[in-house]
Amino acid sequence: MQDRGASVPENRRDAFDGRDNDDRLIVAVAYKLQIVYVKFVGTHKEYDAVDAETIDAA
């Protein structure tokens, strides 16, 4: 069962809704290494302008 606050794009990335569903967080998960890489933090409007599967944090 998937959490209602997260969606799963391709490429082993997870997207989470933030505070009051106003913000988005995209992370890449290296399960074998048990590491989470933050790829994006922003508003829903900013999230709509990026490709969740390819974005890479600067």
PDB file of N, CA, C and O in Angstrom:
ATOM      1  N   MET A   1       0.847  -1.185   0.000  1.00  0.00           N
ATOM      2  CA  MET A   1       0.000   0.000   0.000  1.00  0.00           C
ATOM      3  C   MET A   1       0.884   1.237   0.000  1.00  0.00           C
ATOM      4  O   MET A   1       1.798   1.350   0.817  1.00  0.00           O
ATOM      5  N   GLN A   2       0.620   2.150  -0.897  1.00  0.00           N
ATOM      6  CA  GLN A   2       1.431   3.355  -1.028  1.00  0.00           C
ATOM      7  C   GLN A   2       0.876   4.478  -0.150  1.00  0.00           C
ATOM      8  O   GLN A   2      -0.336   4.677  -0.059  1.00  0.00           O
ATOM      9  N   ASP A   3       1.784   5.198   0.488  1.00  0.00           N
ATOM     10  CA  ASP A   3       1.409   6.348   1.310  1.00  0.00           C
ATOM     11  C   ASP A   3       0.759   7.407   0.431  1.00  0.00           C
ATOM     12  O   ASP A   3       1.248   7.674  -0.667  1.00  0.00           O
ATOM     13  N   ARG A   4      -0.320   8.011   0.882  1.00  0.00           N
ATOM     14  CA  ARG A   4      -1.004   9.031   0.088  1.00  0.00           C
ATOM     15  C   ARG A   4      -0.151  10.274  -0.110  1.00  0.00           C
ATOM     16  O   ARG A   4      -0.443  11.072  -1.001  1.00  0.00           O
ATOM     17  N   GLY A   5       0.900  10.468   0.696  1.00  0.00           N
ATOM     18  CA  GLY A   5       1.745  11.650   0.577  1.00  0.00           C
ATOM     19  C   GLY A   5       2.916  11.480  -0.357  1.00  0.00           C
ATOM     20  O   GLY A   5       3.725  12.399  -0.488  1.00  0.00           O
ATOM     21  N   ALA A   6       3.043  10.330  -1.019  1.00  0.00           N
ATOM     22  CA  ALA A   6       4.191  10.091  -1.890  1.00  0.00           C
ATOM     23  C   ALA A   6       3.731   9.493  -3.209  1.00  0.00           C
ATOM     24  O   ALA A   6       2.747   8.754  -3.271  1.00  0.00           O
ATOM     25  N   SER A   7       4.467   9.830  -4.263  1.00  0.00           N
ATOM     26  CA  SER A   7       4.274   9.176  -5.545  1.00  0.00           C
ATOM     27  C   SER A   7       5.642   8.677  -5.984  1.00  0.00           C
ATOM     28  O   SER A   7       6.668   9.165  -5.509  1.00  0.00           O
ATOM     29  N   VAL A   8       5.656   7.722  -6.874  1.00  0.00           N
ATOM     30  CA  VAL A   8       6.924   7.115  -7.246  1.00  0.00           C
ATOM     31  C   VAL A   8       7.164   7.272  -8.747  1.00  0.00           C
ATOM     32  O   VAL A   8       6.641   6.494  -9.545  1.00  0.00           O
ATOM     33  N   PRO A   9       7.958   8.285  -9.137  1.00  0.00           N
ATOM     34  CA  PRO A   9       8.371   8.377 -10.537  1.00  0.00           C
ATOM     35  C   PRO A   9       9.321   7.229 -10.861  1.00  0.00           C
ATOM     36  O   PRO A   9       9.696   6.464  -9.972  1.00  0.00           O
ATOM     37  N   GLU A  10       9.706   7.105 -12.106  1.00  0.00           N
ATOM     38  CA  GLU A  10      10.690   6.087 -12.500  1.00  0.00           C
ATOM     39  C   GLU A  10      12.048   6.426 -11.900  1.00  0.00           C
ATOM     40  O   GLU A  10      12.194   7.422 -11.191  1.00  0.00           O
ATOM     41  N   ASN A  11      13.043   5.586 -12.191  1.00  0.00           N
ATOM     42  CA  ASN A  11      14.431   5.889 -11.834  1.00  0.00           C
ATOM     43  C   ASN A  11      14.690   5.852 -10.336  1.00  0.00           C
ATOM     44  O   ASN A  11      15.569   6.559  -9.845  1.00  0.00           O
ATOM     45  N   ARG A  12      13.934   5.033  -9.599  1.00  0.00           N
ATOM     46  CA  ARG A  12      14.101   4.888  -8.146  1.00  0.00           C
ATOM     47  C   ARG A  12      14.010   6.214  -7.402  1.00  0.00           C
ATOM     48  O   ARG A  12      14.748   6.445  -6.444  1.00  0.00           O
ATOM     49  N   ARG A  13      13.133   7.058  -7.830  1.00  0.00           N
ATOM     50  CA  ARG A  13      12.927   8.341  -7.159  1.00  0.00           C
ATOM     51  C   ARG A  13      11.544   8.361  -6.538  1.00  0.00           C
ATOM     52  O   ARG A  13      10.601   7.763  -7.056  1.00  0.00           O
ATOM     53  N   ASP A  14      11.443   9.050  -5.431  1.00  0.00           N
ATOM     54  CA  ASP A  14      10.166   9.226  -4.751  1.00  0.00           C
ATOM     55  C   ASP A  14       9.876  10.714  -4.662  1.00  0.00           C
ATOM     56  O   ASP A  14      10.780  11.523  -4.454  1.00  0.00           O
ATOM     57  N   ALA A  15       8.611  11.065  -4.822  1.00  0.00           N
ATOM     58  CA  ALA A  15       8.180  12.454  -4.692  1.00  0.00           C
ATOM     59  C   ALA A  15       7.190  12.535  -3.539  1.00  0.00           C
ATOM     60  O   ALA A  15       6.229  11.769  -3.478  1.00  0.00           O
ATOM     61  N   PHE A  16       7.431  13.461  -2.631  1.00  0.00           N
ATOM     62  CA  PHE A  16       6.600  13.608  -1.441  1.00  0.00           C
ATOM     63  C   PHE A  16       5.940  14.976  -1.407  1.00  0.00           C
ATOM     64  O   PHE A  16       6.548  15.979  -1.781  1.00  0.00           O
ATOM     65  N   ASP A  17       4.697  15.009  -0.957  1.00  0.00           N
ATOM     66  CA  ASP A  17       4.013  16.274  -0.686  1.00  0.00           C
ATOM     67  C   ASP A  17       4.478  16.784   0.661  1.00  0.00           C
ATOM     68  O   ASP A  17       4.642  16.012   1.606  1.00  0.00           O
ATOM     69  N   GLY A  18       4.688  18.082   0.745  1.00  0.00           N
ATOM     70  CA  GLY A  18       5.131  18.682   1.998  1.00  0.00           C
ATOM     71  C   GLY A  18       3.988  19.348   2.734  1.00  0.00           C
ATOM     72  O   GLY A  18       2.825  18.976   2.583  1.00  0.00           O
ATOM     73  N   ARG A  19       4.332  20.310   3.509  1.00  0.00           N
ATOM     74  CA  ARG A  19       3.426  21.044   4.382  1.00  0.00           C
ATOM     75  C   ARG A  19       2.134  21.452   3.667  1.00  0.00           C
ATOM     76  O   ARG A  19       2.166  22.196   2.687  1.00  0.00           O
ATOM     77  N   ASP A  20       1.044  20.975   4.148  1.00  0.00           N
ATOM     78  CA  ASP A  20      -0.284  21.303   3.610  1.00  0.00           C
ATOM     79  C   ASP A  20      -0.370  21.125   2.102  1.00  0.00           C
ATOM     80  O   ASP A  20      -1.133  21.822   1.433  1.00  0.00           O
ATOM     81  N   ASN A  21       0.426  20.174   1.554  1.00  0.00           N
ATOM     82  CA  ASN A  21       0.408  19.876   0.128  1.00  0.00           C
ATOM     83  C   ASN A  21       0.862  21.055  -0.727  1.00  0.00           C
ATOM     84  O   ASN A  21       0.535  21.110  -1.913  1.00  0.00           O
ATOM     85  N   ASP A  22       1.612  22.006  -0.151  1.00  0.00           N
ATOM     86  CA  ASP A  22       2.096  23.169  -0.884  1.00  0.00           C
ATOM     87  C   ASP A  22       3.480  22.948  -1.479  1.00  0.00           C
ATOM     88  O   ASP A  22       3.838  23.603  -2.458  1.00  0.00           O
ATOM     89  N   ASP A  23       4.255  22.047  -0.916  1.00  0.00           N
ATOM     90  CA  ASP A  23       5.642  21.842  -1.321  1.00  0.00           C
ATOM     91  C   ASP A  23       5.856  20.420  -1.817  1.00  0.00           C
ATOM     92  O   ASP A  23       5.069  19.519  -1.526  1.00  0.00           O
ATOM     93  N   ARG A  24       6.944  20.234  -2.577  1.00  0.00           N
ATOM     94  CA  ARG A  24       7.290  18.909  -3.086  1.00  0.00           C
ATOM     95  C   ARG A  24       8.758  18.624  -2.795  1.00  0.00           C
ATOM     96  O   ARG A  24       9.595  19.526  -2.801  1.00  0.00           O
ATOM     97  N   LEU A  25       9.049  17.367  -2.543  1.00  0.00           N
ATOM     98  CA  LEU A  25      10.403  16.887  -2.298  1.00  0.00           C
ATOM     99  C   LEU A  25      10.622  15.679  -3.194  1.00  0.00           C
ATOM    100  O   LEU A  25       9.815  14.749  -3.194  1.00  0.00           O
ATOM    101  N   ILE A  26      11.712  15.688  -3.962  1.00  0.00           N
ATOM    102  CA  ILE A  26      12.074  14.535  -4.778  1.00  0.00           C
ATOM    103  C   ILE A  26      13.378  13.986  -4.238  1.00  0.00           C
ATOM    104  O   ILE A  26      14.345  14.724  -4.047  1.00  0.00           O
ATOM    105  N   VAL A  27      13.399  12.688  -3.995  1.00  0.00           N
ATOM    106  CA  VAL A  27      14.612  12.029  -3.513  1.00  0.00           C
ATOM    107  C   VAL A  27      14.909  10.820  -4.392  1.00  0.00           C
ATOM    108  O   VAL A  27      14.007  10.214  -4.970  1.00  0.00           O
ATOM    109  N   ALA A  28      16.186  10.484  -4.478  1.00  0.00           N
ATOM    110  CA  ALA A  28      16.620   9.238  -5.106  1.00  0.00           C
ATOM    111  C   ALA A  28      17.101   8.346  -3.973  1.00  0.00           C
ATOM    112  O   ALA A  28      17.785   8.805  -3.057  1.00  0.00           O
ATOM    113  N   VAL A  29      16.742   7.076  -4.039  1.00  0.00           N
ATOM    114  CA  VAL A  29      17.060   6.162  -2.947  1.00  0.00           C
ATOM    115  C   VAL A  29      18.007   5.065  -3.451  1.00  0.00           C
ATOM    116  O   VAL A  29      17.712   4.363  -4.418  1.00  0.00           O
ATOM    117  N   ALA A  30      19.143   4.940  -2.774  1.00  0.00           N
ATOM    118  CA  ALA A  30      20.072   3.833  -3.026  1.00  0.00           C
ATOM    119  C   ALA A  30      19.816   2.816  -1.914  1.00  0.00           C
ATOM    120  O   ALA A  30      20.427   2.878  -0.847  1.00  0.00           O
ATOM    121  N   TYR A  31      18.914   1.893  -2.178  1.00  0.00           N
ATOM    122  CA  TYR A  31      18.461   0.968  -1.137  1.00  0.00           C
ATOM    123  C   TYR A  31      19.587   0.100  -0.588  1.00  0.00           C
ATOM    124  O   TYR A  31      19.670  -0.104   0.623  1.00  0.00           O
ATOM    125  N   LYS A  32      20.446  -0.412  -1.450  1.00  0.00           N
ATOM    126  CA  LYS A  32      21.529  -1.276  -0.981  1.00  0.00           C
ATOM    127  C   LYS A  32      22.497  -0.534  -0.076  1.00  0.00           C
ATOM    128  O   LYS A  32      23.029  -1.111   0.872  1.00  0.00           O
ATOM    129  N   LEU A  33      22.731   0.747  -0.362  1.00  0.00           N
ATOM    130  CA  LEU A  33      23.638   1.561   0.451  1.00  0.00           C
ATOM    131  C   LEU A  33      22.920   2.235   1.614  1.00  0.00           C
ATOM    132  O   LEU A  33      23.568   2.787   2.503  1.00  0.00           O
ATOM    133  N   GLN A  34      21.592   2.195   1.616  1.00  0.00           N
ATOM    134  CA  GLN A  34      20.758   2.857   2.614  1.00  0.00           C
ATOM    135  C   GLN A  34      21.037   4.357   2.669  1.00  0.00           C
ATOM    136  O   GLN A  34      21.224   4.937   3.739  1.00  0.00           O
ATOM    137  N   ILE A  35      21.059   4.970   1.472  1.00  0.00           N
ATOM    138  CA  ILE A  35      21.314   6.409   1.345  1.00  0.00           C
ATOM    139  C   ILE A  35      20.155   7.041   0.580  1.00  0.00           C
ATOM    140  O   ILE A  35      19.651   6.472  -0.388  1.00  0.00           O
ATOM    141  N   VAL A  36      19.743   8.225   1.029  1.00  0.00           N
ATOM    142  CA  VAL A  36      18.715   9.000   0.345  1.00  0.00           C
ATOM    143  C   VAL A  36      19.368  10.290  -0.154  1.00  0.00           C
ATOM    144  O   VAL A  36      19.979  11.027   0.620  1.00  0.00           O
ATOM    145  N   TYR A  37      19.232  10.552  -1.452  1.00  0.00           N
ATOM    146  CA  TYR A  37      19.786  11.756  -2.068  1.00  0.00           C
ATOM    147  C   TYR A  37      18.648  12.730  -2.365  1.00  0.00           C
ATOM    148  O   TYR A  37      17.709  12.384  -3.082  1.00  0.00           O
ATOM    149  N   VAL A  38      18.723  13.930  -1.826  1.00  0.00           N
ATOM    150  CA  VAL A  38      17.711  14.952  -2.108  1.00  0.00           C
ATOM    151  C   VAL A  38      18.009  15.522  -3.479  1.00  0.00           C
ATOM    152  O   VAL A  38      19.105  16.028  -3.722  1.00  0.00           O
ATOM    153  N   LYS A  39      17.031  15.442  -4.385  1.00  0.00           N
ATOM    154  CA  LYS A  39      17.202  15.916  -5.752  1.00  0.00           C
ATOM    155  C   LYS A  39      16.498  17.243  -6.011  1.00  0.00           C
ATOM    156  O   LYS A  39      16.907  18.012  -6.881  1.00  0.00           O
ATOM    157  N   PHE A  40      15.427  17.508  -5.242  1.00  0.00           N
ATOM    158  CA  PHE A  40      14.639  18.731  -5.488  1.00  0.00           C
ATOM    159  C   PHE A  40      13.795  19.043  -4.265  1.00  0.00           C
ATOM    160  O   PHE A  40      13.226  18.145  -3.645  1.00  0.00           O
ATOM    161  N   VAL A  41      13.720  20.321  -3.926  1.00  0.00           N
ATOM    162  CA  VAL A  41      12.791  20.827  -2.918  1.00  0.00           C
ATOM    163  C   VAL A  41      12.203  22.102  -3.498  1.00  0.00           C
ATOM    164  O   VAL A  41      12.949  22.998  -3.892  1.00  0.00           O
ATOM    165  N   GLY A  42      10.887  22.202  -3.560  1.00  0.00           N
ATOM    166  CA  GLY A  42      10.265  23.409  -4.105  1.00  0.00           C
ATOM    167  C   GLY A  42       8.758  23.356  -3.995  1.00  0.00           C
ATOM    168  O   GLY A  42       8.189  22.434  -3.409  1.00  0.00           O
ATOM    169  N   THR A  43       8.127  24.355  -4.563  1.00  0.00           N
ATOM    170  CA  THR A  43       6.668  24.434  -4.555  1.00  0.00           C
ATOM    171  C   THR A  43       6.095  23.518  -5.634  1.00  0.00           C
ATOM    172  O   THR A  43       6.826  23.017  -6.488  1.00  0.00           O
ATOM    173  N   HIS A  44       4.786  23.307  -5.585  1.00  0.00           N
ATOM    174  CA  HIS A  44       4.134  22.510  -6.623  1.00  0.00           C
ATOM    175  C   HIS A  44       4.319  23.166  -7.986  1.00  0.00           C
ATOM    176  O   HIS A  44       4.512  22.470  -8.983  1.00  0.00           O
ATOM    177  N   LYS A  45       4.264  24.482  -8.043  1.00  0.00           N
ATOM    178  CA  LYS A  45       4.443  25.186  -9.324  1.00  0.00           C
ATOM    179  C   LYS A  45       5.843  24.923  -9.876  1.00  0.00           C
ATOM    180  O   LYS A  45       5.995  24.662 -11.070  1.00  0.00           O
ATOM    181  N   GLU A  46       6.861  24.989  -9.027  1.00  0.00           N
ATOM    182  CA  GLU A  46       8.227  24.703  -9.463  1.00  0.00           C
ATOM    183  C   GLU A  46       8.365  23.234  -9.863  1.00  0.00           C
ATOM    184  O   GLU A  46       9.044  22.917 -10.840  1.00  0.00           O
ATOM    185  N   TYR A  47       7.727  22.344  -9.114  1.00  0.00           N
ATOM    186  CA  TYR A  47       7.759  20.905  -9.408  1.00  0.00           C
ATOM    187  C   TYR A  47       7.164  20.619 -10.782  1.00  0.00           C
ATOM    188  O   TYR A  47       7.681  19.783 -11.524  1.00  0.00           O
ATOM    189  N   ASP A  48       6.085  21.307 -11.119  1.00  0.00           N
ATOM    190  CA  ASP A  48       5.452  21.100 -12.416  1.00  0.00           C
ATOM    191  C   ASP A  48       6.362  21.487 -13.578  1.00  0.00           C
ATOM    192  O   ASP A  48       6.151  21.034 -14.703  1.00  0.00           O
ATOM    193  N   ALA A  49       7.371  22.319 -13.319  1.00  0.00           N
ATOM    194  CA  ALA A  49       8.274  22.791 -14.364  1.00  0.00           C
ATOM    195  C   ALA A  49       9.515  21.917 -14.541  1.00  0.00           C
ATOM    196  O   ALA A  49      10.324  22.177 -15.432  1.00  0.00           O
ATOM    197  N   VAL A  50       9.681  20.880 -13.704  1.00  0.00           N
ATOM    198  CA  VAL A  50      10.862  20.020 -13.791  1.00  0.00           C
ATOM    199  C   VAL A  50      10.452  18.593 -14.161  1.00  0.00           C
ATOM    200  O   VAL A  50       9.286  18.216 -14.043  1.00  0.00           O
ATOM    201  N   ASP A  51      11.421  17.823 -14.602  1.00  0.00           N
ATOM    202  CA  ASP A  51      11.205  16.404 -14.878  1.00  0.00           C
ATOM    203  C   ASP A  51      11.686  15.616 -13.669  1.00  0.00           C
ATOM    204  O   ASP A  51      12.891  15.522 -13.434  1.00  0.00           O
ATOM    205  N   ALA A  52      10.778  15.058 -12.914  1.00  0.00           N
ATOM    206  CA  ALA A  52      11.109  14.372 -11.663  1.00  0.00           C
ATOM    207  C   ALA A  52      12.038  13.180 -11.888  1.00  0.00           C
ATOM    208  O   ALA A  52      12.754  12.775 -10.972  1.00  0.00           O
ATOM    209  N   GLU A  53      12.035  12.622 -13.081  1.00  0.00           N
ATOM    210  CA  GLU A  53      12.853  11.445 -13.354  1.00  0.00           C
ATOM    211  C   GLU A  53      14.302  11.791 -13.668  1.00  0.00           C
ATOM    212  O   GLU A  53      15.174  10.931 -13.556  1.00  0.00           O
ATOM    213  N   THR A  54      14.578  13.037 -14.060  1.00  0.00           N
ATOM    214  CA  THR A  54      15.942  13.372 -14.481  1.00  0.00           C
ATOM    215  C   THR A  54      16.569  14.515 -13.704  1.00  0.00           C
ATOM    216  O   THR A  54      17.769  14.754 -13.838  1.00  0.00           O
ATOM    217  N   ILE A  55      15.795  15.229 -12.897  1.00  0.00           N
ATOM    218  CA  ILE A  55      16.337  16.378 -12.183  1.00  0.00           C
ATOM    219  C   ILE A  55      17.470  15.932 -11.250  1.00  0.00           C
ATOM    220  O   ILE A  55      17.400  14.869 -10.633  1.00  0.00           O
ATOM    221  N   ASP A  56      18.499  16.754 -11.159  1.00  0.00           N
ATOM    222  CA  ASP A  56      19.638  16.475 -10.296  1.00  0.00           C
ATOM    223  C   ASP A  56      19.946  17.745  -9.518  1.00  0.00           C
ATOM    224  O   ASP A  56      20.102  18.812 -10.112  1.00  0.00           O
ATOM    225  N   ALA A  57      20.035  17.643  -8.203  1.00  0.00           N
ATOM    226  CA  ALA A  57      20.300  18.803  -7.365  1.00  0.00           C
ATOM    227  C   ALA A  57      21.637  19.427  -7.717  1.00  0.00           C
ATOM    228  O   ALA A  57      22.608  18.731  -8.012  1.00  0.00           O
ATOM    229  N   ALA A  58      21.669  20.730  -7.682  1.00  0.00           N
ATOM    230  CA  ALA A  58      22.918  21.442  -7.995  1.00  0.00           C
ATOM    231  C   ALA A  58      23.699  21.721  -6.736  1.00  0.00           C
ATOM    232  O   ALA A  58      24.778  22.312  -6.797  1.00  0.00           O
TER     233      ALA A  58
END
